Amino acid sequence: MTNIEALMKEVLDKQGISYVQEYPLRSGFIIDFAILDKRIAIECDGEKWHGSKKARKRDAFRDWFLKRAGWKTLRFSGNEIENNIEWCINTIKMVLG
């Protein structure tokens, strides 16, 4: 687990938001945090794995694939998680309804 994933986990737990961490899909994709009953995929994007042009293209394909499978993807950068976690959680809460 990365530092930003640990921070997201801590805040999701404090907020009482139910999720499955590292949720595997049959496609081979693994969702960082999946809210199963709402089919929400929360992705924590660290610069190391998501900063390149190739990685952004891969993430766009993944988001397209998840959308076609009925998921809503919420992507948060490491910077957003580390510096504005309240905004991240409020965004998640808004989508949860």
Secondary structure by P-SEA (a helix, b strand, c coil): ccaaaaaaaaaaaaacbbbbccccccccccccccccccbbbbbbbcccccccaaaaaaaaaaaaaaaaabbbbbbbccccccccaaaaaaaaaaaac
